[in-house]
Amino acid sequence: MILAGPKIVVEDPKTETNDEAALSPGMSQIETKSPLEARFRDLGARGLKGLVIYLTAGDPSLDATAGLLEAVDQGGADVIELGIPFSDPLADGPVIQRASERAVRGGATLRRVIERLPHWREKLSAPIILFTYFNPVLQYGVENFARDAGRAGADGALIVDLTPEEACDYMAVMRGHHLDTVFLASPTSTDERIERVAAASTGFLYLVSRTGVTGERQSLSAAVQPLVARARRFTQLPLAVGFGVSTPEQVRAVQSLADAAVVGSAVVHAIEERYPAGGAPAVRDFVRWLKSGDSVRG
């Protein structure tokens, strides 16, 4: 069993591209009127900040995922990231790696997730983006992925190991199907890099709070505030900060700086520990605790 990924996986590629039109800042200003855009606009109008919740499709089973998505939605998720299990999840720490391994063993694949998504989507109010690595999308076919994901009810995708320099065709296809493309910026990103990533993103920009892999942390990284400040210089997109956010206090700290906090490993860990005995309601209560801090964690 793989229990740890590389210590640093969010890098800033130095390769350049001549396809400036595909990566121009104007791309991030396209009027998509997407559900993601609408959700963040509504939150802002009410003076609220968002909570983005990640969970792995197929963990502990594909059948259980329907109830877990509903529980996360009821718990207060403003946006849901639905992770596609992958055999080599290098950006993820031990908790999400274990979830991916369980899901893969249970037969979860990108195709099976997309096939079930229309049913899962029926009872949800939160927008959903698919969080995946590029290999499953490449095997599925980029055009097929965008078409089928859109028809199934996905609102966009975040491909964690796809850089803007390599994503021109992907972005064009996704936008042709009215799907958002979310990309990552990290504390090690240069200003030029942040501008490029922001130009390629729609819906929101995902800011990685620290270098390394996903996982729960005891404290919020000191790199968050300067990273958010730099990103604000280059985009009007909502900014969501993730990697290492795992408690209500950390959620509030992120929300005081950015537009949304992303919680992944802590939720997946709660599913691992609480679902066997408490079912989906236990996970719903955990998300409520993250959202408000009022519920009892235990």
C-alpha positions as CSV (number, residue, x, y, z in Angstrom):
1,M,0.0,0.0,0.0
2,I,1.3,3.5,-0.9
3,L,1.2,5.6,2.2
4,A,3.1,8.7,1.2
5,G,3.6,10.7,-1.9
6,P,6.5,13.0,-2.8
7,K,7.1,15.8,-0.4
8,I,6.8,18.5,-3.0
9,V,4.5,18.0,-6.0
10,V,3.2,21.5,-6.8
11,E,5.9,22.9,-9.0
12,D,6.0,25.8,-11.3
13,P,6.9,24.6,-14.8
14,K,9.4,26.9,-16.6
15,T,8.3,25.9,-20.1
16,E,6.9,28.6,-22.2
17,T,4.2,28.6,-24.9
18,N,3.8,30.5,-28.1
19,D,0.0,30.1,-27.9
20,E,-0.5,33.5,-26.1
21,A,-4.1,33.7,-27.3
22,A,-5.1,30.6,-25.5
23,L,-3.5,31.9,-22.3
24,S,-4.3,35.6,-22.5
25,P,-5.9,37.3,-19.4
26,G,-9.0,37.9,-21.3
27,M,-9.9,34.2,-21.2
28,S,-10.6,34.5,-17.5
29,Q,-13.1,37.2,-18.2
30,I,-15.4,35.2,-20.5
31,E,-19.0,35.5,-19.4
32,T,-19.7,31.9,-18.6
33,K,-22.5,32.5,-16.0
34,S,-21.5,29.2,-14.5
35,P,-23.1,27.7,-11.4
36,L,-19.7,28.2,-9.7
37,E,-19.7,31.9,-10.6
38,A,-23.3,32.2,-9.5
39,R,-22.6,30.6,-6.1
40,F,-19.7,32.8,-5.3
41,R,-21.6,35.9,-6.5
42,D,-24.5,34.9,-4.2
43,L,-22.2,34.4,-1.2
44,G,-20.5,37.7,-1.8
45,A,-23.9,39.5,-2.1
46,R,-24.8,38.1,1.4
47,G,-21.4,39.0,2.9
48,L,-20.5,35.4,3.3
49,K,-17.4,33.3,2.5
50,G,-17.5,29.8,0.9
51,L,-16.7,26.3,2.1
52,V,-15.5,23.9,-0.6
53,I,-15.6,20.2,0.4
54,Y,-13.7,17.4,-1.2
55,L,-14.5,13.7,-1.1
56,T,-13.3,10.7,-3.1
57,A,-15.9,9.1,-5.4
58,G,-16.2,5.4,-4.6
59,D,-15.0,5.6,-1.1
60,P,-16.1,3.5,0.7
61,S,-18.2,2.4,-2.3
62,L,-19.9,3.9,-5.4
63,D,-23.3,3.1,-3.8
64,A,-22.3,5.0,-0.6
65,T,-21.1,8.0,-2.6
66,A,-24.7,9.1,-3.3
67,G,-25.6,9.4,0.4
68,L,-22.2,11.0,1.2
69,L,-22.7,13.7,-1.4
70,E,-26.1,14.5,-0.1
71,A,-24.7,14.6,3.5
72,V,-21.9,17.0,2.5
73,D,-24.5,19.2,0.7
74,Q,-26.8,19.2,3.7
75,G,-23.8,19.9,6.0
76,G,-23.3,23.2,4.3
77,A,-20.8,22.7,1.4
78,D,-21.0,25.7,-1.0
79,V,-19.0,23.8,-3.6
80,I,-18.2,20.1,-3.8
81,E,-15.0,18.7,-5.3
82,L,-15.6,15.1,-6.3
83,G,-12.3,13.3,-6.5
84,I,-11.8,10.7,-9.2
85,P,-9.8,7.8,-7.7
86,F,-6.5,7.2,-9.4
87,S,-3.8,4.6,-8.8
88,D,-0.9,7.0,-8.5
89,P,-2.3,10.2,-6.7
90,L,1.0,12.0,-6.3
91,A,-0.4,15.3,-5.0
92,D,-2.3,13.6,-2.2
93,G,-1.1,12.6,1.3
94,P,-1.8,9.3,3.0
95,V,-5.5,9.9,3.9
96,I,-6.6,10.6,0.3
97,Q,-4.2,8.0,-1.1
98,R,-5.9,5.4,1.1
99,A,-9.4,6.5,-0.1
100,S,-8.3,6.3,-3.7
101,E,-6.9,2.8,-3.1
102,R,-10.2,1.7,-1.5
103,A,-12.2,3.2,-4.4
104,V,-10.0,1.6,-7.1
105,R,-10.3,-1.8,-5.4
106,G,-14.1,-1.3,-5.3
107,G,-14.1,-0.8,-9.1
108,A,-14.5,3.0,-9.2
109,T,-13.4,4.6,-12.5
110,L,-13.9,7.9,-14.2
111,R,-16.5,6.3,-16.5
112,R,-18.5,4.7,-13.7
113,V,-18.5,8.0,-11.7
114,I,-19.8,9.9,-14.7
115,E,-22.4,7.3,-15.3
116,R,-23.7,7.6,-11.8
117,L,-23.4,11.4,-11.5
118,P,-26.8,12.3,-12.9
119,H,-28.5,10.3,-10.2
120,W,-26.2,11.7,-7.5
121,R,-26.7,15.2,-8.7
122,E,-30.5,15.1,-8.4
123,K,-30.7,16.0,-4.7
124,L,-27.7,18.4,-4.5
125,S,-27.8,22.2,-4.5
126,A,-24.0,22.8,-4.4
127,P,-22.1,23.1,-7.7
128,I,-19.8,20.1,-8.4
129,I,-16.4,20.1,-10.0
130,L,-14.5,16.9,-10.8
131,F,-11.0,16.7,-9.2
132,T,-8.8,14.4,-11.1
133,Y,-5.4,13.7,-12.6
134,F,-5.0,14.0,-16.4
135,N,-4.3,10.3,-17.2
136,P,-7.9,9.2,-16.6
137,V,-9.2,12.1,-18.7
138,L,-6.7,11.4,-21.5
139,Q,-7.7,7.7,-21.5
140,Y,-11.4,8.7,-21.6
141,G,-10.8,11.3,-24.3
142,V,-10.9,15.1,-23.6
143,E,-13.8,15.8,-25.8
144,N,-15.7,12.8,-24.5
145,F,-14.9,13.8,-20.9
146,A,-16.2,17.3,-21.3
147,R,-19.3,16.2,-23.2
148,D,-20.2,13.4,-20.8
149,A,-19.3,15.3,-17.6
150,G,-21.4,18.3,-18.6
151,R,-24.4,16.1,-19.5
152,A,-24.0,14.3,-16.2
153,G,-24.2,17.5,-14.2
154,A,-20.6,18.5,-13.5
155,D,-19.9,22.2,-13.5
156,G,-16.2,22.1,-14.2
157,A,-13.0,20.3,-13.4
158,L,-9.7,20.7,-11.7
159,I,-6.9,18.5,-13.2
160,V,-4.2,18.7,-10.6
161,D,-1.3,17.7,-12.8
162,L,-2.2,19.6,-15.9
163,T,-0.5,23.0,-16.4
164,P,-1.9,25.8,-18.5
165,E,1.0,25.5,-21.0
166,E,-0.3,22.0,-21.8
167,A,-4.0,22.7,-21.5
168,C,-4.9,24.8,-24.5
169,D,-6.9,22.1,-26.2
170,Y,-8.5,21.0,-22.9
171,M,-9.6,24.6,-22.1
172,A,-11.1,25.1,-25.5
173,V,-13.1,21.9,-25.3
174,M,-14.2,22.5,-21.7
175,R,-15.4,26.0,-22.5
176,G,-17.2,24.7,-25.6
177,H,-19.3,22.6,-23.2
178,H,-19.7,25.5,-20.7
179,L,-17.6,23.9,-18.0
180,D,-15.2,25.8,-15.8
181,T,-11.5,25.1,-15.7
182,V,-9.9,25.5,-12.3
183,F,-6.1,25.6,-12.0
184,L,-3.6,25.8,-9.0
185,A,-1.2,28.4,-7.8
186,S,1.2,27.8,-5.0
187,P,3.4,29.8,-2.6
188,T,6.4,29.1,-4.9
189,S,4.6,30.5,-7.9
190,T,6.2,33.7,-9.4
191,D,3.9,36.7,-10.1
192,E,4.1,35.8,-13.8
193,R,3.1,32.3,-13.1
194,I,0.1,33.4,-11.0
195,E,-1.0,35.7,-13.7
196,R,-0.8,32.9,-16.3
197,V,-2.7,30.4,-14.1
198,A,-5.4,33.0,-13.2
199,A,-5.9,33.7,-16.9
200,A,-6.5,30.0,-17.6
201,S,-9.0,29.6,-14.7
202,T,-12.7,30.1,-14.6
203,G,-15.1,29.6,-11.7
204,F,-12.4,30.2,-9.1
205,L,-8.7,30.1,-8.6
206,Y,-7.4,27.4,-6.3
207,L,-4.5,28.5,-4.1
208,V,-2.4,25.8,-2.5
209,S,-1.5,26.9,1.1
210,R,1.8,25.1,1.2
211,T,4.2,23.1,-0.9
212,G,3.9,19.3,-0.5
213,V,1.0,16.9,-0.5
214,T,-2.6,17.2,0.9
215,G,-3.2,16.4,4.5
216,E,-4.4,17.7,7.8
217,R,-2.2,20.2,9.6
218,Q,-2.1,21.7,13.1
219,S,-1.8,25.3,11.9
220,L,-2.4,27.4,8.9
221,S,0.6,28.1,6.7
222,A,2.1,31.6,7.0
223,A,2.3,31.6,3.2
224,V,-1.4,32.0,2.8
225,Q,-1.7,35.8,3.4
226,P,1.0,36.9,0.9
227,L,-0.1,34.4,-1.7
228,V,-3.7,35.7,-1.5
229,A,-2.4,39.3,-1.7
230,R,-0.4,38.5,-4.8
231,A,-3.2,36.6,-6.5
232,R,-5.6,39.6,-5.9
233,R,-3.3,41.7,-8.1
234,F,-3.9,39.5,-11.2
235,T,-7.5,38.3,-11.0
236,Q,-11.0,39.2,-9.9
237,L,-11.9,35.5,-9.7
238,P,-12.9,34.1,-6.3
239,L,-9.9,32.7,-4.4
240,A,-10.2,29.4,-2.6
241,V,-7.4,28.2,-0.4
242,G,-6.8,24.5,0.4
243,F,-4.2,21.9,1.5
244,G,-3.9,21.6,5.2
245,V,-7.2,23.2,6.2
246,S,-8.9,20.9,8.7
247,T,-10.6,22.7,11.6
248,P,-13.3,25.4,12.0
249,E,-10.6,27.8,13.2
250,Q,-8.5,27.2,10.1
251,V,-11.6,27.6,7.9
252,R,-12.3,31.0,9.5
253,A,-8.7,32.1,9.2
254,V,-8.7,31.3,5.5
255,Q,-12.1,32.9,5.0
256,S,-10.8,36.1,6.6
257,L,-8.2,36.3,3.8
258,A,-9.8,34.6,0.8
259,D,-13.3,33.9,-0.7
260,A,-13.4,30.2,0.3
261,A,-11.7,27.5,2.3
262,V,-11.2,24.1,0.9
263,V,-11.3,21.1,3.2
264,G,-10.4,17.6,1.8
265,S,-8.3,15.3,3.9
266,A,-10.1,16.0,7.1
267,V,-13.4,15.1,5.5
268,V,-12.0,12.0,3.9
269,H,-10.5,11.0,7.2
270,A,-14.0,11.6,8.8
271,I,-15.5,9.3,6.3
272,E,-12.8,6.7,7.0
273,E,-13.4,6.8,10.8
274,R,-17.0,7.8,11.2
275,Y,-18.9,6.3,8.3
276,P,-18.7,2.6,9.3
277,A,-20.5,3.3,12.6
278,G,-22.4,6.5,12.0
279,G,-23.2,6.4,8.3
280,A,-23.7,9.6,6.2
281,P,-25.3,11.6,9.0
282,A,-22.0,11.5,10.9
283,V,-20.2,13.0,7.9
284,R,-23.0,15.6,7.6
285,D,-22.4,16.6,11.2
286,F,-18.7,16.8,10.7
287,V,-19.2,19.2,7.7
288,R,-21.6,21.3,9.8
289,W,-18.9,21.5,12.5
290,L,-16.4,22.8,9.9
291,K,-19.0,25.2,8.6
292,S,-20.2,26.7,11.9
293,G,-17.9,25.4,14.6
294,D,-21.1,24.9,16.7
295,S,-21.6,21.2,16.3
296,V,-19.9,18.7,18.5
297,R,-17.0,17.1,16.6
298,G,-17.1,13.8,18.4
